[in-house]
Amino acid sequence: MADLNLVGSYDYELPSELIASAPVMPKQSARLLIYDRAKQQITHAHFGDLADALPPCDIIFNDTRVIKARLFGHKNSGGKIELLLNSPLEGNKFSAYIRGSVKVGSELKFQSGLEARVCELMEGGLRIVQFECGGKALNTHDVFEICERIGHVPLPPYIKRADTKQDVSWYQSIFAREQGAVAAPTASLHFNDAMLNDLRKRHEIYFITLHVGAGTFKPVEVADLREHKMHGELYSIPPQTTQILKSERKILGVGTTVTRTIENFARNGQSSGICELFLHPGNPPIRQNFLLTNFHLPKSTLIMLVASFIGLERTLELYRIAVEKRYRFYSYGDGMLVL
């Protein structure tokens, strides 16, 4: 029996051709593997079947909005760099990942007169930077505004192509509202207006906001998952959603970001702050009832979160079946519903 605490236990084989580089259209035609825990039953369906497949429950989505967080530029010395925003910090600074050698004091130049200065080198490859334009320091809103003009959609590293105009809509949920994410809450990408209207006939829909950081793609670099330090992400929960979380009503969390936010609230009762919660079989959910999510990277914190609901062995079994049935994996891929 596999050791639940060993990161290597969460590995699986995935043929590269099953990594989706674009979503299927129409959205409701994406495939959906449904696993009913009580019946131990697997059903192969489509997202268009979701409304009929769900038991009575409230549905919670993440309304974060992905910014064009990838910037291409150069150092004052002339070397090319690529900067990926991670999250805003106090004092109008940002944490970011930078491809290209930089040191404290390095000055970076981008289009439209945008400049950045490297203030600090952090552990794990993060850099603290401060932006300015025309000699004026920029706040978070200013930076996001300029990124929308000159930045690129921050596609995940496993999508091996440059972003296109289509990705601007593909990599954004239809209810994205609160700017700040640098990765999409991908389970939400499957929904269109018709599907939401269909769901609203039988279910109440609520929202949380968690700004997904670039750390969501960072590999787990320890052998024992109990030693992994989870990245932090800003979140907020509006009062109407808070009331649902305090109730005993059944909840479907759409995506791992919603799940972590719900479970973070269930543990500390805080409706805003930084979420660093790491869910795995040794730290299972205590509030959320059902999970809708995409298929995730081997040995990632996200597949460990799935295993926190259904166990490691069953997770690997379902992933093996998904590979066998040629499901499409990762951000633009198909999904799984855990009941």
C-alpha positions as CSV (number, residue, x, y, z in Angstrom):
1,M,0.0,0.0,0.0
2,A,1.4,3.4,-1.0
3,D,2.5,5.8,1.7
4,L,0.1,8.7,1.9
5,N,2.8,11.1,3.0
6,L,5.2,10.4,0.2
7,V,5.0,12.8,-2.7
8,G,6.1,10.1,-5.1
9,S,2.9,8.1,-4.3
10,Y,0.9,10.8,-6.2
11,D,2.6,10.1,-9.5
12,Y,0.9,8.7,-12.6
13,E,1.7,8.2,-16.3
14,L,0.2,10.6,-18.7
15,P,0.7,10.5,-22.5
16,S,1.7,14.0,-23.6
17,E,-1.0,14.0,-26.3
18,L,-3.7,14.0,-23.6
19,I,-2.5,17.5,-22.3
20,A,-5.1,19.9,-23.8
21,S,-3.7,23.0,-25.5
22,A,-7.1,24.5,-26.2
23,P,-10.6,24.0,-24.8
24,V,-13.3,22.0,-26.6
25,M,-16.3,24.0,-28.0
26,P,-19.1,24.2,-27.2
27,K,-18.2,24.2,-23.5
28,Q,-20.9,21.8,-22.4
29,S,-19.4,19.1,-24.7
30,A,-16.3,18.8,-22.4
31,R,-16.3,15.4,-20.8
32,L,-17.1,14.8,-17.1
33,L,-16.1,11.8,-15.1
34,I,-18.6,11.5,-12.2
35,Y,-17.6,9.5,-9.1
36,D,-20.3,8.7,-6.5
37,R,-18.5,7.9,-3.3
38,A,-21.5,6.4,-1.6
39,K,-22.3,4.0,-4.5
40,Q,-18.6,3.7,-5.5
41,Q,-19.9,4.2,-9.0
42,I,-18.2,5.8,-12.0
43,T,-20.3,7.5,-14.8
44,H,-18.9,9.0,-18.0
45,A,-20.9,12.1,-19.0
46,H,-20.4,15.7,-20.3
47,F,-20.6,19.1,-18.6
48,G,-23.9,19.6,-20.2
49,D,-25.2,16.8,-17.9
50,L,-24.1,18.5,-14.7
51,A,-27.5,20.0,-13.7
52,D,-29.1,16.5,-13.9
53,A,-26.2,14.8,-12.1
54,L,-26.1,17.1,-9.1
55,P,-27.9,16.3,-5.8
56,P,-29.6,19.2,-3.9
57,C,-26.8,21.6,-3.0
58,D,-25.6,25.2,-3.2
59,I,-22.8,25.9,-5.8
60,I,-19.8,28.2,-5.1
61,F,-17.6,29.6,-7.8
62,N,-14.4,31.7,-7.7
63,D,-15.0,35.1,-9.4
64,T,-11.3,36.1,-9.6
65,R,-10.2,37.7,-12.9
66,V,-7.0,36.7,-14.6
67,I,-4.7,39.6,-15.5
68,K,-2.3,39.6,-18.4
69,A,0.5,38.9,-16.0
70,R,3.3,37.8,-18.3
71,L,5.5,40.7,-19.4
72,F,8.5,40.5,-21.9
73,G,11.2,43.1,-21.6
74,H,14.9,43.6,-21.1
75,K,17.4,44.7,-18.5
76,N,19.2,48.0,-18.7
77,S,22.2,45.9,-19.6
78,G,20.3,44.6,-22.6
79,G,19.6,41.0,-21.7
80,K,16.1,39.8,-22.3
81,I,13.9,38.9,-19.4
82,E,10.4,37.5,-18.9
83,L,8.5,38.6,-15.8
84,L,5.4,36.7,-14.4
85,L,3.5,38.6,-11.7
86,N,2.6,36.5,-8.7
87,S,0.7,38.8,-6.3
88,P,0.6,42.4,-5.0
89,L,2.3,43.3,-1.7
90,E,2.1,46.2,0.7
91,G,3.9,49.4,-0.3
92,N,2.9,49.1,-4.0
93,K,5.3,46.2,-4.5
94,F,4.8,42.8,-6.2
95,S,6.2,39.4,-5.9
96,A,7.1,37.9,-9.3
97,Y,9.0,35.2,-11.0
98,I,11.7,36.4,-13.5
99,R,13.2,34.3,-16.2
100,G,16.7,35.8,-16.8
101,S,19.4,36.6,-14.3
102,V,18.7,39.6,-12.0
103,K,20.1,40.9,-8.8
104,V,18.9,43.5,-6.2
105,G,18.9,46.8,-8.0
106,S,18.4,45.4,-11.5
107,E,16.3,47.8,-13.6
108,L,13.9,46.2,-16.1
109,K,12.2,47.9,-19.0
110,F,9.0,47.0,-20.8
111,Q,6.7,48.5,-23.4
112,S,4.7,51.7,-22.9
113,G,7.4,53.2,-20.6
114,L,6.8,50.6,-17.8
115,E,9.9,50.0,-15.7
116,A,10.5,47.8,-12.7
117,R,13.3,47.6,-10.1
118,V,14.2,44.4,-8.3
119,C,14.1,45.1,-4.6
120,E,14.7,41.7,-3.0
121,L,15.5,38.1,-4.0
122,M,13.3,35.6,-2.1
123,E,13.4,31.9,-1.6
124,G,11.8,29.6,-4.2
125,G,12.7,31.9,-7.1
126,L,10.4,34.8,-6.1
127,R,11.5,38.3,-6.6
128,I,10.1,41.5,-5.0
129,V,9.8,44.3,-7.6
130,Q,8.4,47.8,-7.7
131,F,7.0,49.4,-10.9
132,E,7.1,52.9,-12.2
133,C,6.3,54.8,-15.4
134,G,7.7,58.2,-16.3
135,G,9.4,58.4,-12.9
136,K,6.1,57.9,-11.0
137,A,5.6,54.9,-8.7
138,L,2.7,52.8,-9.7
139,N,0.0,51.2,-7.4
140,T,-1.6,47.9,-8.0
141,H,-4.5,49.3,-10.1
142,D,-2.0,51.2,-12.3
143,V,0.1,48.1,-12.9
144,F,-2.9,45.9,-13.7
145,E,-4.2,48.6,-16.2
146,I,-0.9,48.7,-18.0
147,C,-0.6,44.9,-18.0
148,E,-4.0,44.7,-19.8
149,R,-2.4,46.7,-22.6
150,I,1.0,45.2,-23.0
151,G,0.9,41.9,-21.1
152,H,0.3,38.4,-22.2
153,V,-2.2,35.8,-21.0
154,P,-0.2,33.7,-18.4
155,L,-0.8,30.3,-19.9
156,P,0.4,27.4,-17.7
157,P,3.9,26.1,-18.4
158,Y,2.6,22.8,-19.8
159,I,0.8,24.5,-22.7
160,K,3.6,24.6,-25.1
161,R,2.6,27.4,-27.3
162,A,2.5,31.2,-27.2
163,D,-0.8,32.8,-26.1
164,T,-3.2,34.0,-28.8
165,K,-6.2,36.4,-28.9
166,Q,-8.5,33.5,-28.3
167,D,-6.8,32.8,-25.0
168,V,-8.1,36.2,-23.7
169,S,-11.6,34.7,-23.5
170,W,-10.7,31.0,-23.2
171,Y,-8.6,31.5,-20.1
172,Q,-11.2,33.6,-18.3
173,S,-14.5,32.4,-16.7
174,I,-17.7,34.2,-17.8
175,F,-18.2,35.5,-14.3
176,A,-14.7,36.8,-13.7
177,R,-15.0,40.1,-11.9
178,E,-12.2,40.8,-9.3
179,Q,-8.8,41.4,-10.9
180,G,-5.8,39.8,-9.4
181,A,-5.3,36.1,-10.5
182,V,-2.3,35.1,-12.6
183,A,-3.8,31.6,-13.2
184,A,-7.4,30.7,-14.0
185,P,-9.6,28.7,-11.6
186,T,-9.9,26.2,-14.4
187,A,-13.0,24.2,-13.4
188,S,-14.9,27.5,-13.9
189,L,-13.8,27.7,-17.6
190,H,-16.3,25.0,-18.6
191,F,-19.4,27.2,-17.9
192,N,-21.4,29.4,-20.2
193,D,-24.5,31.5,-19.6
194,A,-26.9,28.7,-20.7
195,M,-25.4,26.2,-18.3
196,L,-25.5,28.7,-15.4
197,N,-29.1,29.5,-16.1
198,D,-29.9,25.8,-16.1
199,L,-28.1,25.3,-12.7
200,R,-30.0,28.2,-11.2
201,K,-33.3,26.5,-11.8
202,R,-32.5,24.0,-9.0
203,H,-29.5,25.4,-7.1
204,E,-28.4,28.6,-5.4
205,I,-25.1,30.0,-6.8
206,Y,-22.6,32.0,-4.6
207,F,-19.1,33.3,-5.1
208,I,-15.8,33.6,-3.3
209,T,-12.7,35.4,-4.5
210,L,-9.3,33.8,-4.3
211,H,-6.6,35.3,-6.5
212,V,-4.7,32.3,-7.8
213,G,-1.0,32.8,-7.7
214,A,1.8,31.4,-9.9
215,G,2.7,29.2,-7.0
216,T,-0.2,26.9,-8.0
217,F,2.2,25.4,-10.7
218,K,5.2,25.2,-8.4
219,P,6.3,21.6,-8.0
220,V,6.4,20.0,-4.5
221,E,10.1,19.8,-3.9
222,V,10.2,17.7,-0.7
223,A,9.8,13.9,-0.4
224,D,7.4,14.0,2.5
225,L,4.3,16.2,1.8
226,R,4.1,17.1,5.5
227,E,7.2,19.2,5.0
228,H,5.8,21.2,2.1
229,K,5.1,24.9,2.7
230,M,2.0,25.9,0.8
231,H,2.1,29.2,-1.2
232,G,-0.2,32.0,0.1
233,E,-3.1,33.6,-1.9
234,L,-5.3,36.5,-1.2
235,Y,-9.0,35.6,-0.6
236,S,-12.3,37.2,0.4
237,I,-15.7,35.8,1.1
238,P,-18.8,38.0,0.8
239,P,-21.4,38.0,3.7
240,Q,-24.0,36.0,1.8
241,T,-21.5,33.2,1.0
242,T,-20.3,33.3,4.6
243,Q,-23.8,32.6,5.8
244,I,-24.0,29.5,3.6
245,L,-20.7,28.2,4.9
246,K,-21.9,28.6,8.5
247,S,-25.1,26.7,7.7
248,E,-25.5,22.9,7.3
249,R,-26.5,23.2,3.6
250,K,-24.8,20.9,1.2
251,I,-22.1,22.6,-0.9
252,L,-20.5,21.9,-4.3
253,G,-17.1,23.7,-4.6
254,V,-16.2,24.4,-8.2
255,G,-12.5,24.0,-8.3
256,T,-9.6,23.6,-5.9
257,T,-9.4,27.3,-5.2
258,V,-13.0,27.4,-4.0
259,T,-12.4,24.3,-1.9
260,R,-9.3,25.7,-0.2
261,T,-11.1,28.9,0.6
262,I,-14.2,27.1,2.0
263,E,-12.0,24.8,4.1
264,N,-9.8,27.7,5.3
265,F,-12.9,29.5,6.5
266,A,-14.2,26.3,8.2
267,R,-11.0,26.2,10.2
268,N,-10.4,29.8,11.2
269,G,-13.7,31.7,10.5
270,Q,-11.9,34.5,8.7
271,S,-13.7,35.9,5.7
272,S,-10.6,37.5,4.2
273,G,-6.8,37.2,4.4
274,I,-4.2,34.9,3.0
275,C,-5.0,31.3,2.3
276,E,-2.1,28.8,2.8
277,L,-4.2,25.7,3.4
278,F,-2.9,22.5,2.1
279,L,-5.5,19.7,1.8
280,H,-4.3,16.1,1.5
281,P,-5.4,12.7,2.9
282,G,-3.9,13.6,6.3
283,N,-5.8,16.9,6.3
284,P,-9.2,16.2,4.7
285,P,-12.1,18.6,4.1
286,I,-14.5,19.2,7.0
287,R,-17.1,21.4,5.4
288,Q,-17.4,21.0,1.6
289,N,-19.5,18.1,0.4
290,F,-18.9,17.8,-3.3
291,L,-16.0,18.7,-5.6
292,L,-15.9,19.7,-9.3
293,T,-12.4,19.9,-10.7
294,N,-10.2,19.3,-13.7
295,F,-7.5,16.7,-13.9
296,H,-4.2,17.7,-12.3
297,L,-0.4,17.3,-12.6
298,P,1.3,14.3,-11.0
299,K,2.7,14.9,-7.6
300,S,1.0,18.3,-7.3
301,T,-0.8,19.8,-4.3
302,L,-3.9,19.7,-6.5
303,I,-4.0,16.0,-7.0
304,M,-3.3,15.7,-3.3
305,L,-6.4,17.8,-2.7
306,V,-8.5,15.4,-4.8
307,A,-7.1,12.5,-2.7
308,S,-8.2,14.3,0.5
309,F,-11.8,13.7,-0.7
310,I,-11.6,10.2,-2.1
311,G,-8.3,8.7,-0.9
312,L,-5.0,8.1,-2.8
313,E,-5.8,4.7,-4.2
314,R,-9.2,5.7,-5.6
315,T,-7.7,8.9,-7.0
316,L,-5.0,7.0,-8.9
317,E,-7.6,4.5,-10.1
318,L,-9.9,7.3,-11.5
319,Y,-6.9,9.0,-13.2
320,R,-5.9,5.6,-14.7
321,I,-9.4,5.2,-16.1
322,A,-9.4,8.8,-17.4
323,V,-6.2,8.1,-19.3
324,E,-7.6,4.9,-20.6
325,K,-10.8,6.6,-21.8
326,R,-8.7,9.4,-23.4
327,Y,-9.9,12.3,-21.2
328,R,-8.2,15.6,-21.8
329,F,-6.0,16.8,-19.0
330,Y,-5.1,20.0,-17.2
331,S,-6.3,23.6,-17.5
332,Y,-8.1,23.3,-20.9
333,G,-9.1,19.7,-20.4
334,D,-12.1,17.7,-19.1
335,G,-13.3,17.5,-15.6
336,M,-14.3,15.2,-12.7
337,L,-17.2,15.5,-10.3
338,V,-16.9,13.9,-6.9
339,L,-20.2,13.3,-5.1
